[in-house]
Amino acid sequence: MRRFERVLTGSDDASLPKLTLPYDLRRKTRQLAQLDDGEEVGLLFAPGTILKDGDILESTEGDRVRIAAAAEAVLFVTASDSEKLTRAAYHLGNRHIPVEMGTGFLRLEADPVLKGMLQQLEVSVEERKEAFNPESGAYGGGHRHGHDETFSDDYRLAQEAFHEHEDEIKLSDTHGHRNRP
């Protein structure tokens, strides 16, 4: 069985064998998968890897396949104005929901509870079957926890961002604009 361990940037080479996966399986780093032609392959990637539509996978022998995002049940969200759509995006982000953003729309995995919440926010919600390619997160790999192998890198980035603004916080404290315990 061929094992794919390396992710390359996308390619327009339509002749490459294709591996069609839904979002949940594109974020699973260790798995057996079946190419569209039926061949079973192994996928072994670093924790936090999320495969995107169009990515090229390379095997240990140098063989390549192209990733395709499978059509899956999604909610397609639009709004009558940008403020309503922004509010919907805020509430989804506050719940750490993976969201795909485009000009004038949001796309997320189908969920009846989220559909109801979004309708209460007065946005249009349509159930569709489409490819889902959410944002990967501010630090590139999505939501992580302290026990992940990449935690030290994420923690370092967060500390750097904090220290960039630390002087601003101290300055506002001395002028009484901000109260800190």
C-alpha positions, 0 to 999 in steps of 0.5 A, a space after each residue: 500500500 502506498 503511503 502519502 506523507 507530504 503535502 504540496 501546493 495545488 496543481 492544475 494537473 488533471 491527470 493526477 489520480 484523485 482523492 475525494 474527501 469531506 472536510 472531517 476526513 481532510 483534517 484527520 492526519 492518520 487514516 486509510 483512504 480510498 482513491 477515486 479509482 478504488 486503490 487503498 492508500 495510507 495518509 500520514 501527516 503531521 498533527 494539525 494538517 488540514 488538506 485543502 481542495 487542490 492540494 497535492 499529496 506525495 508518497 514516499 516513492 514520489 507518486 502524487 495524487 490530487 485532493 478534491 473536496 467532496 460535496 457534503 451537507 452545508 448551510 449557505 448563509 447570506 444576508 440583506 446587508 453586510 452588518 447582519 452577515 458580519 454578526 452571523 460570522 461573529 457568533 459562529 466564530 465565538 463558538 469555534 465553528 469552522 466557517 468558509 467565507 466568501 464575498 457575500 456568504 458564509 458556508 458551514 457544516 449543516 447543523 440544525 441548532 446553528 441553522 436556528 441560531 442564524 435564522 434568529 439573527 435574520 440571515 438567510 440560511 439555505 441547506 445545500 450539498 457542496 464542497 466545504 473549505 473553511 478557513 484554517 485559523 489565525 495560526 494556520 492549523 485551526 483550533 488546538 489544545 495544550 496537549 498537541 505537539 504544536 502547542 509550544 509554537 502556538 504559545 510562542 506566537 500568542 506570547 509575541 502578539 501579547 508582548 507587542 501590545 504590552 507597552 500600550 496596555 501599561 501606557 493606558 494603565 498609567 493614564 487611568 484609561 484601563 483598570 487592571 486587577 
